[in-house]
Amino acid sequence: MERYDMTLPVELASIFRVKQKSYKMVLTLSILDEYQQTKLQFLPLNSIAERFLSYFRNAIRVGAAVDSPPQKVAPSWEEFTLAQTKSLLQTPIEALKSILDANSETITFKPHIWPLLNEQCLSELMEYAESELERYNEELPTKSPFSLKASFDQLLNNYLDYKTQGFGGHPVGTLVRQEIPAFIQSQEFIGQDYKVQGSIGQGNWVGVPWIAILDKRLNVSIQSGEYIVYLLSEDMSAVYLTLAHGVTEPIRLHRRKGAYQYFKQKSDEMRSYLPLKNMQIDEHIPGLGDDYQAAIIASIRYDRNHIPDDEKLLEDLRNVVDNYKIYADQALEKQHQQQIEQPVFAYTIAHLYLGNGIIRYLGKHQERYVSLDELISNQTVVLKSGDEVKYPKERIQHIGRALQELGLVSIEDNEYSLTVKGIEYDQTLGDETWMLSKGQVHLLRALFSSNEQNTQATRLIKGILLGISIAKELGTFKLESFKSPFTTSMGMDNKWGAVTQENRARFMLSWLEELEYVRKVKDEFTYIIEEVEPVDERSVAERVNYIKVYIESKGFHFPQDLIENFYLSLKSKPFVILAGVSGTGKTKLVKLFAEALGATSSNRQFNLIPVRPDWSDPSDLLGYKDLTGTFRPGLLAEVLVEASKESNQNKPYFICLDEMNLARVEHYFSDLLSVIETQEWKDDRIVTVPLIQNESLTSEDQPTYGRLALPDNVYIIGTVNMDETTHPFSKKVLDRANTIEFNYINLEQFPVGYSAEIPPLLVPNSFLRSDYLQLIDAYEPNQELIRRVTMQLVRINEILEQVHSHVGFRIRDAVSFYMIYNEQYDLMSENQAFDLQLLQKILPRVQGSSSSVKRVLLQLLQEALGRTLPINDLMDDASELYTKRQSNEQEKEAKYPLSARKLAFMLRRLEEDGFTSYWLS
């Protein structure tokens, strides 16, 4: 398109002169389109993002050349989300900051631009953007069409060479994980029910790369079930298109011998009714390894240097997909029939008691499937009545179906095993087999809570949820009042007789009473509002160790005592800072620690909030009122509302403020810092003053956000990188947090393999919640320890006073609480715990360039080493204290080795750079 003569104001005439991408032009056109349609000056950022994303999606659909999306974010514009688009828009917004203003909700032109935007100017600006966009796109290189044949040729001819190269970021990873799956997903015979994924390994090269196609209705991963998968042989002589079984989960449950028998039985069954036209069913396929070979149902082989063209490859793939669809339809129909055949509500609460025998037996044999015959032969321990049961087979099958409907047991071809949830349930069993423990009650309640919106829930779970909702609505009621809505809602009021209706209603109320949803007094039932607190027989030390095992099972390992330190820090005060160089696992620690306690992003108990550099006040976290007076809640406010709900008050909620010092913490976090200090006991809960006042909100917003405070089940963890791009912390922030540093890294730590998945540990909020808010709360039973800790702090304070960095009562109390919890739970020695408090609560306060600072560092080092130093002599040259050899020797003998190492480092920075700080790395 030719450029027309334009009369654009100078402020707009050259905004596209520099073009690294097309984003500036597309953003401008999106803004102009939205403005012409709405005539609003403050345009919703969501609408702009939708227009921006639609441009690229539509261009791709018509085959136009446009910029690809950032490959690290998504492989195609079709997979790019609106949230990712809003994040991407920050780049062109920043590039156009001379004319645009934007926040997290709206975008507009700057005040001095609006007067220039008459009709002619708007028309010329749009023409300018369109012409520059077209010119830019014309210069884009035309991308050659994707070829599946070329991709397989590349892999077979080069993969063995690739394996000798560095794994991280290798371009073949993009080919296998993104480009090939995207091409397959784009085929018209691959519908929305299918997921395509590929792998060359996780952290290291695999011998057999793969690209799998899964029916999402049957499979969530390739570890179990059946799916289509391309497998490249280990010697790269061929690629196989296969219909196969997932191997990981069956081998874990059956061990290899049993799994191979299972694969053969299931394969023979599928081969009996699938056409498998032009596919080989030979069981011996060289070059894939025994596990893959045993799991293949049928395959097509393509030899290296003889890969057919894309047309033939896609024809074969369509054929295999057609076979897979036949299998999927039968499997789904079987599931549907099983659901139809299941009773509407035929289980008494006795099924839960009686089921404990089966649960306990399967728990002792988690490594394999247990046959029905084996359960029958062990009926003396599996069934409460033991050998007196006349029909053990029928009894076990009936109880097993109830456990299966609750999602605790998997039953296939009369083979029984615990699910992941069942393993967790087994671990909550009490000493008395035939009674429900508090832990079981809590887990079942959590199970029902997580299924409230699940349309695929089993009939039993749906029935119990229905019973709960009716009881909640009735409040206080008698059996007759419950029976009528219950049987009507179940759709069986005309099919059951009066006696059966009453019995089924009694069954349901027995479940609800045992699971503590209702309380019965004489003949009247009352719905219980409060959450049941789980009883976990583990000690705190055992729970902390369980968390460590869980984290290790996920392939991560953190330094010794770090998990104990993190736990004690959260227990002392619900605000912790994790500091250190990038890539040391700060954010991962928070996520895995929360996940180990059952808090995930899916249940909204773990929330990652990335901090933006432009945050300048609490509204970025808590929310703000827009021009219409409507309250727009921030991310933190939404979490606090969820955590404050009565049904959630016993669940821990974790908020990770990622890169929290990209903006000044004292500005956007000031309200939270102040509110944390207002904690006080009210009945059995810790409460604070409100973060949001009622009178500042409209009547519509008051019920949800009015008087919103910081509940005692919310734990805030900030991750920080201390470098030239970030802001330092004030003493106000440091006083209120434990600062855990991640700068000492051992690269020779490798993942620990676990044969079975470790389930999360459900704990009450009291596990993390502080027991003490004021020193008086803890003083009487802990006088001796508190006095010892205080005397040490008095000595340290005398040193710190020389540079006006001494601490107050807040830190004295926080350190005392940390030390009390450590002693109560026997997690570390007293010296180890105090070493961490000295490192985390005291040393971050020390910084400067004066000789006074140096004297303070030497005196503190003297305390940490536990021996006298010639301080006056060292004032001129202290290098002997921080040479690597001397420093290592000092640490071995030091009273507080971690603090001694940090102090030696700070001394070195002071002598070499003329300035020191805890944060210098």
N, C-alpha and C positions, 0 to 999 in steps of 0.2 A: 504494500500500500504506500502511495506517495504521501509525503508530508505536505499539509496545506499551510499557507501562511496563517499564523496565529497571533493573537494579541494577548496571550496569557500573561498575567502579572509575573514579575521577576521571581517572586517567591515560589511559583509553580512551574516556571518555564524549563527548568533543568533538573527536576527531581528524579528523572530516569536516566540521567547522563551516565551514571555508573550502574552497570547491571551485572551482578554475579549470578543471579537467578531471575526467573520471571515473577518472583513472589511480589515485588513492589507493584508491578503493573496489575496483577490479578487482584491484589488487595484493594488498590485504588478503584478498580472497576466494581468490585463487590460493594465497597462503601457507596459509590455513586448510584449503583442499582438500588441498594437498600434505601438510600435517601430519597430517590425519585419515587419510590413506592410508598414510603411512610411519612416523608417530610419531617422526620424527627431529627433534632440536632444531636442528641445522644443516642447513638445506634447500638442495639444489643450486640455484644461481641459474639454470642452464639449464632445469631442470624448471619453475621459477616462470615464467621467460620464455615457455616453451611454453604453459603454462596461460593466461597473460596474453594472448598473441597469439591463442590458440584462441578466447577469449571474443569478441574483436572479429570474427574471421573468421566464426564461427558466427552472430553477430548479423547481420552483413551478408547472409549467405546466406538467412536467414529474413526479410529485409526490415526488421529492427528499426532504430530510430534510435539511432546511437551516434556518439561523437566520430570525426572523420576522423583519419588519421595525419598527422604533420607533412609538409606537402606538399613541403618541400625535401628530404625523405628518400626518400619513395616515394609514388606517386599513390594507392595503395590498400593495405588491410591484406593482401590476397592477395600483393602484391609485397614486403611488409615482411619482412625476413629476421630470423632469430633473433639474429644479432649486432646488428642495428639495434634490436631489441627490448630487448636487455640494456643498450644505451646509453641508450635511452629511459627505462628503469626507474630510472636514476639520479635523475631528477626527482622521482617520487613517493617514492623511498627517502629523498631529502634532506628532502622535506616531512614524512615520518614519522620523522625521525631521533630524536625523543623516545622512540620505542618500538622502533625497529629498528636492528640492526647488520648491515652487509653488507661483503663484499669482492668480489674478482673471481670467486670460486668459490661462495660460500655466502651465505645470508641467514638471520637469526634474530631473535627478539625480544631486547631488552636483558635483562640478568640480573635487574633489578628487576621486569620484567614477567612472567617465567615463573611465579613463585609465584602470580600472580593468575589464571592461565589454567586454572581447573578446568573441568569439563564444562559447567556452567551458564554460566560466563563466555564460553567458546568459542562456545556456541550463541547467546548474546545478541550477541556481537561479529559473528558471521556475519549474524544477522538485521539488525543495525544497518547493516552494509555493504550488504546487499541492498536494504533499504528506501531508503537514501540514494542508491544507484545508480539505482534505479527512478525515484525522484523527480527526479534530475538528468536522466535520459534523456527523461522526459516533457516537460521544458522545452526540449529541443533543437528548433530549427526544423526542420520537415520539408522536406527538399530536393526540389525539383521534379525529376521524372525527366529524365534526360539526353535531349536531342534532337539527332540528327545534322543534321536540317533547320535547326533554330535556330542551330546552330553555323556551318553554311555561310552562312546569311543574315547572321549577325553578321560573319563574315570578309569577305564580298563587299561589304557595305554600309559597313564601317568600316576595312578594312585600309589603304587609302590614307591615311586620317587617322592611323592608328596609326603609319605610317612617318614622320610628322613629329614624333613624340614620342620620348622617350628609350627606348632599346632594352633596357637592363639591367633585369631584373625585371618587364618589362611583363606584365600578366596574360594577354594573348593568347598568350604563350609557353606558359603552363600549359595553355591550351585545346588548342593544336596539339600540344605535346610529350607531354601527359599525358592529358587528359580524352578527347579524340577517340580516341587509340590504345587507352586502357583500355576504352572503349565497344565498339570494333571487336573487341578481343581477347576481350571477354566473350561474343561471339556463338557459338552452338553450332557453326556451320560453320567457325569459325576454330579449328583444333586447336593442339596443343602444338608442332607442327612450324613454326608461323608466328610471326614477330616483326613487331610493328607499331611504327613510329616516325614522328614528324613533325618538321618544322623550319620556323622563320621566319627562320633564319640563325644564324651563329655570330659573335657580336660585332657584327653589323650586320644590318639588315633585308635579306632577299632579295626580288627582284622577284616570284618565283613560289614561294609557300609550298607545301608538299607533305606528304602523309601516305602512307607506303609500307607495304606488306604483303609480307614476304619469306618464302620457304620456307628455313628455316635449314639444311636439308640441301643447298641449292644455293648460297645467298648468305650472306655474312657482312656485307655492306654494300651500299648502293645504287650503288656506283661501277662495278659490272660485273654481268653476268648479267641475268636477267629477273625482273620482279616486278610487283605491282599497285601503282598509285600514283594518289592524288587530286592533281591539279595545278590550282591557281587561276591563271587568266590574269592577265597583268601589269596589264591595265586593270580587273581585277575584274568583268568582264562575265559570266564563267561559271566553273564548276568542271568539270573533266573527270575521269571515272573511267576509268583507262587500264590496259592491259596494255602494258608498255614494257621497253626495254633500259636498263641502266645506261650512262651516257654517259662518265663520267670516265676509266675505265681504257682503253676502246677508243680514245678520242680521243688519250690519251697515247701509246698504242702505234702507232696507225694514222695519226695526224693526222686532221683533220676529213674530208678527202675520202675517205680509205680507210675511216674509221669509218662514214661515211654509206653507203658501198657495202656494208660488213659488215652494218649495220642492215637495209638493204633485202633483202639475200640471206637473212638469218636470219628477217626478218618474213615474207617470201614463203613460206619453208619452213613456218613455224608456221601461217600462214593456210591452208595447203593441207590441214591435218588437224584444226585446231581448229574447233568449231561456230561460235563467236563470234556466237551468236544475239543479236539486238537491239543489236549493237555496230557502229559505223561503222569502216570500214577506210580512209577517206579519209586521204591522207598530209598534206594541207594543213590544219593547225589553227591559226588565227590567235591571237596573243596569248600564245604559250608560248615564243617564242624558237626559233631554228633547231635547236639541239641537241636540246631536248625533242621538237620537232616531228618530227625525223628518226627519233627513237628509239621512237616510238609504234607499236605493232603494231595495236591496235584501241582504240576509246574510246566513251564515252557522255558527251554534253554536257548540263549542267544550267545554264540561263540564270539570271542574277540576277533575283530577284523571281518566278521560276517554279520554284523548287526543290520537287520533290515531297515528300510526307510520308515519315516514317521507314520505313514499311512498304515503299513503292516503292524507296527508296534501298537498303534491306537486301536486297530481292529482286534488284535489279540487282547488288549486291555479291556475293551468293551465286552468281549466274550467272557473273560474272567469275572468282570463286574456283574454280568448277567447271572453267572453261577452263584456269585456271592449274594445277590439279591434274592435268589430262590431260597438259599439257606437262611438269610435274615428274615424273610417273610415267614418261614416255618417256625423259626425260633421265637419271633415276636408273637405269632399266633399261639404257640405253646404257652408262652407267658400269659397271654390274655386268657386262655382257657383255664389255666391254673388259678388266675384271679377270680374268674367266674365261679369255679368250683369251690373256692374257699368259702367257709361259712361266714355269714354276716357278722355275727358275734356269738360264738359258741364256747368261749374259753372262760373258765372261772379263774379267780385269782390264784387258786391252787396250782394252776399250770406254771406260774412263776416260781412258787416254792419247789414244786416237783422238778422243774427244769434245772434247778441248781445242780442236781446230780449229774445230768448230761453235760452241763457247762463245765463242771469241775473235772470230769473225765476227759473231755476234749481239750481242756486247758493243759492237762498233763501230757497230752500227745499232740501239741501244736504243730510239730514238724511233719505231720502226715494226715491224710484222710483216715477216718475211722469208719469201718463198715457197720451197717445195721446189725449184722450177725455178731460182730465183736461187742457192740453195746448190749445185745441180748445175753451174750455169754457172761457179761459182767453186771448183770442186773442187781446183784447184791449191793453194789456200790452206786449204780446208776439210778436205781429206783428206791424211793423211800421205804416201801414195803418189802424190798428185797425179793427173796425167793417166794414170798407169799402171793406175788402178783400172778394171776392165772394166765393172762394173755400179755406177756411182756412186749411182744412185737408191736401189737396195736397200741399199747400204752406209750411206748417210746416214740412211735410214729406220730401219735396225736400231740404229745408234748413237743416233739421236734418241730411240728408244723407251727405251733404257737411261737416258738423261739425263732423260727425262720421268718415269720411275719413281722416279728419285732426287729429283724435285721441283725440278730445276734449269731445265727447259725446258718451256714450254707449247706444245702442238701442236694446232691446230684447223683442219680443212679444208686440210691441207698448208701451213699458215701457222705459222712458228716464231717464238718470242720467249722471252727470258729471264724467269723469274720473279724476284721480289725476292731469293730465296735464290740464284738463278742469277747475278744482278748481283753479289752479294757474292762468289760463287765466281769469277766472271770477274776481279774485282779482286785475287784472291789468286794468279792465274796468274804463274808465273815467266817469266824471259827465254826459257827453252827451252820451246817450245810443247808438245812431245811427251813431256814428263816431268811428273809430279805434284810440285807445290811443297809445302813443309811447311804453308803456309797452307791449301792445298786439303785436305790430310790432316786438319788440325785441324777445318776446317769440316764435312767429311763425318762425322768422329767426333761432332761436336756435333749434326749432323743425326740420326744414329742414336740418340744419347742422348735427344734430344727426342722420338723416336718409340717409345721403349720401351713406353709404355702406350697407344699410339695404335692402336686396333682398326681404323681406316680406313687404316693405312699400306699402301703398295703391296706387291705380292708380293715384289719384289726387296728392299725394305727389311726386310720380315718374314724373308726368307730369310737375309739377312746377320745380322740380330739373332739368329736361331736359331744360325747358325754361331758367333757370338761367345759365346753362352751355353754351347754345347757345349765350345768351346775353354777357356773359363773353368773349367768343371766338371772337364775332364780334366787341366788344369794343364800337364803335360809328356806328350807323346804322339807316336805315329807316325801316318802316313797311314791305315793300316788301322784303328787304334783310333778315328779320327775318322769314317771313311767309314760305318761301320755305324750309329751313332746319328744321323748327319746324314741319310742316305737314309731311315732308318726314320721319323724325325721329320717329314721332308718328305712322307711317305706315298707314296713312289715306289720303295720297295725291291723290290716285286714287278713293277713296270712297266718299270724300267730294266734293261738288260743289265749284266753285270759290268763291261765296259769303260766304258760310259756312267756307271755309278755312280762308278767311280774317277776319271774325267775331271771329273765335276761336283764331287766332293770336292776334287780338285786346284784347280779353278777357285776354289772358296770359300776354300781356304787361301791361294791367291795374293792374293785380296782382303784377307784378314785380315793377311797378312804386309806387304803394301804399305801398308795403313792402320795398321800398327804395333800391331795387337792381339796378334800372335804373332811370335816370333823363331825362325828356323830355323837349326839347327846340324847339318850333315850331313843325316841323314834324320829328325831329331827336331825337333818343334815345342814351344815353351814359351809359354804365355800371359803377356803382359806386363801387370803390374798398374798400373804408374805411368801417369799421364796424359801424353799427348804435348803438348809445349809448342809452340804455333804460332810460326812464323817470319814476321814481318811486315817487309817491306823498308822500310817508311816510317820516317823519323826521328821522334823524339819530337815535334819541332815540327810535323811534318806530321800526326801523329796528333792532337795538340791542335787543330790547325786543322780537321781532319776533324770533331772533336767539335763545334766552333763551328758549322760548316756544318750538321751534323745538327740542332743545337738551333734554328738559324735556320729550317731547313726545316719545323720544327714550329710556326712562327709566333711564336717568342720571341727576344728580343734582350736581351743583358745588357751592362753597361758594359764599356768597353775594358779588356783585360787581366784581366777577372774570371775567365775560364775558365783562363787560364794561372796565375793566383794560386791558384785552387781546386785545380788539379792539383798545383802545387808544395807547397801546404799538406798535401795528402793524402800526397804522396811523403815529406815530412819527418816526419810522424807521422800515424798512422791515426785521428786524432781532430780534427775541425774544427768550429767553432761559426759558424753564419751568423746574424747579428744584424741587426735593423732593424724598421721599422714594418711593420704587417700589409699584405699585398697586394703586396709588392714581388717575389715570386717565389722566396722562399728554398726552400720545399719543392719547387717546380717545378724549380729548378736541380738539386737532388739527383736527382730522378726522371729528368730528361732527360739529365743527365751519365751516370747509370748505364745508362739505356736506350741511349745512344749506344755503349756498350761491350757491348751485348747482355745487360745485367742487367735483368730485368723482374720484376714481381710474379708473373707466370705461371710463370717458371722458378725462382722463389723466391730469385733473386740480388739483388732489391731488396725491402726490407722496411720499411714505414712503421709505426712504433710510436708512437702518441699517448701522451704523458705525462699522467698524472692528478695533480691537486693533492694527493691523499691518499697518494701514494707516500712512504714514510718509511724504507725500507730496501731492500737489494739484492734481496730476495725478489720484489719486484714485477717485476723484470726477469729474474732468474735462476731463480726458482722457490722452492718451500717444501715441507716435509713436512706432510701433513695429519694428522688425529688418528689415522689408522690406520698412520701411518709411511710411507705411499706418497709418493714424490716427485712433485710437481705442477710440471712445468717452466714457466718463464716464456717469454715470446715470444723474448727474446734467446737463452736457452739452446737453443731449438729451431733457431734460425738457426745458432748455433755448431756444433751437432751436424751439421747439413747441410753447412756449409762445411768441416768437419773431415774429411769422408769422403774417402778416398783418391782417388776418381774426380773430386772437386770441388776439389782443392787448388790447381789452376792457374787456377781461375775467380775473379774478384773478386766479393765479396758486399758490398752496401751496406746499412747500417742507418740510417734517418733517424729520430731521436728528435724528434718534432714537439712544439713548445712545451716544450722540455726543462726550462725553469726555472719551470714552473707549480708544481713541487715543488722542494724544496731538493736541488740536484744533488749536494752533498757527502754527502747521506744515502743516496739510492738508487743513486748511481753510484760510491760510494766504492771498492768492490771493483775495478771496472774501472779507475779512476784509478790504483790501486796496482799492479794487474797489468800495465798498460801499461809501467810503469817497470821491469819484470823481463825485458823482451825481451832475448834473446841468441841468437847463432847456434848451431845444432846441425846439423852437416852443411851442407846447402844451404838450410835453412829457418830462419825466425825462430820461436822458441818462447817461452812464458811459463810462469810457475808456474800451477798449476791454480786455476780459479775455484771449483770444487766438488770437495771431497775425497772419495775413495773411501769412507773409513770413516764418513762421514755418511749413506751411502745403504744401502738394503737390497741384498741380492745380486741381486735382479731388476733394480734400477735401475743398478747399477754398470757393466755393459757399455756402456750408452748414455751415461750422464751422469757416471760416475766419472772424476775427474781431467780434467774438461772445462776446457780452457784457451782463450785467445784466439788463434785461428790467424792467420797472417800474410796471409791473403786476405780479412780482414774489415775494413771501413772504416766508422767511426761518425761520423755528421754530426748535430749538434744544431741545430735552428732555435729562435731565441728572439725574443720581443718584450719589450723592456725598458719596462715601465710599472708602475703602482701595483699591478697584480694579480700580479706576478711577483717572484721572489727574485733578489737580486744574486749574482754569482759571487765565490767566494773566490779568493785568489791560487793556491791548490792547483789549482783548475780551470784558471785562466788560464795557469799555467805549462805546462800539458800540451796546450794547443790553440792553433791559430791562430784568431783571432776576426775573421771577415770581415764588415764592416758594409755594410748595404744602405739607407742613409738618403738618398743623393743620387740623385734620380729624375728622368729626362728623359721626360716624358709624350709627347713628340713623336717617339717611336720607334714604327714601324709594322711589321707583319709583312712579310717578304720572300717573294715567291712563288717556288716551285720547281716546274718542270714534271714532274719525276720524283721518286718516293719515294727518299729517301736511306736505304740499309740501315745497320744498326749495324755498328760496327767491332769485330771480335773480336780481343782482345789477350791476351797472357799476363799472369798476375798480376804478373810482374816489371816491367811497365810502371808499376804503382802502388806496388809494395812498396818500402820503404826499402832503400837500398844500404848505409847506414851507421847503426850504433846508438850507437857511441862515437866521440868525435873522433879517436881514434887510428886508426880505420878509414879515415878520409879525409885524415889530416894530410899524409902524405908528398907525394902528387901535387898537393895544393892549399894548400901552406904559405903562399904569397904572398897568396892571397885570404883565407884564414882570419886571417892577421895583420892585413890591412886592416880586415876586419869587426870583429875583436876590439878594435882601437884605437878605432874609432868607438863601440863599446859601452862601452869604458872611460871615454871622455869623458861619455857619457850616464849611466853609473853614478855618476860623481862628482856629477852634478846630482841624480839620484834619491835619493842618500844623505841629502840634506837633509830629506826627508820619509819616510825609511825605506822607500822603494819600490824600492831597487836590486835588480838581477837576479842570479841565480846561474849556475852552470855549465850547468844544464839549458837555460836560455834561450840562453846563449852557443852551446851546441852546436846547438840547434834552428835558430837564425838562420843559423849557418854552413852547416848542411846545405841549408837553403833556398837560400842564395846559391850554393852549389856546384852544385846541380841546375840552377839558372837559368843559370849560366855554361856548364855542360856542354851543355845543350839549346838555348842561345841563344834564350830566350823573351822576355826583356826586357833593358833596359840594367841595369847594376849599380846605378845610382842609383834607377831605378824599383823594382827588387826590394828594395833596402834601405828605401826609403820605405814599402813595404807591410809590411815586418817591424817597422819603428818604429811604424807605425800599429796593427798587429795584436798584437804581442808586448809592447810597452812602454807605450803610452799607456793601455790599459785598466787599468793598475795605479795610475794617478794619480787621486786624488779628495780632496776636503776643502774647508775654508772659510777656512783660515788664510792669512796673508800669505806664509808659507813655500811653500805650494802655489802661490800666484800667482807667486812668484819662480821656482820650478821651471818653471812653464808658460812664462814669458818666456824663460828660458834654453834650454828645449827648442825653443821657436819660433825662437830665434836660430840653433840648430843646423839646424833644418829650412829656414830661409830662406837659410842660408849667408852671412849678413852680420851685422855687429855691431848690436845694439839698445841705446838708452839706458835700460837696465833700471831704474836708480834713479829716473829721471824717470817711467817708465811705471808704477811701483808705485802711484802715486796715481791715475792715470787712463790706462788702456790702450785706450780706445775707438777711437783712431785706427787700431789694428791690426785691428779687426774690423768697421769699416763696410763695407758691401757693395762699394763701389767700391775701397777700399783693399785689402780682402781679395782681390778678383779680380786686382788688379795684383800683389799679393804672390805669388799662386799661379803666375802666368805666369813670374816670375823666380826662384821658389824652387828650392832644390836638391832638397827633398823636398816637392812641392806638396800631396799628399794629407794628409800629417801636418801641414803648415802650416795647411791649412784646418781640420782637426779641432782643432788647438791654439787657433786664433783663436776658434773656436766655444766651446771650454771656457773661455777667458778671458772671453768675453762672459757666459756663464752665471754665472761667479764674481762678476763685477762687478754684474750685474743682479739675481741671486737670492741672492748671499751663499754659494753652494755650487756646486761643479762636480763632474762625473763624466763619464767617457767615455760612459756609457750614457744620459745625458740627451738627449732629442730635442726 
